């Protein structure tokens, strides 16, 4: 049954390497799509609210001292069979892809 699987990558280079490996493994170019995540800048109001909220909680109590890494890229692969799904998933995991 046709399906699409999606994996996020922390680094664009890892996503590009995974895409190249998928193409080399025989996946058609139109079945493998790489999308970069936009890093949106916060406006002054959002920064002010974040700073106020951060100051109201003790350090480490809310993990504000350790920002969550945002994914840099999303790789999507169209698969037709369970075997293709497993193969694509294995390749993307090898390059650090995590479920989107």
ABEGO torsion letter per residue (X at the ends): XBBBBBBBBABAAAAAAAAAAAAAAGBBAAABBBBBBBBBBBBAAAAAAAAAAAAABBBGAAGAABBBBBBABBBBBBBABAAAAAAAAAAAAAAGBBBX
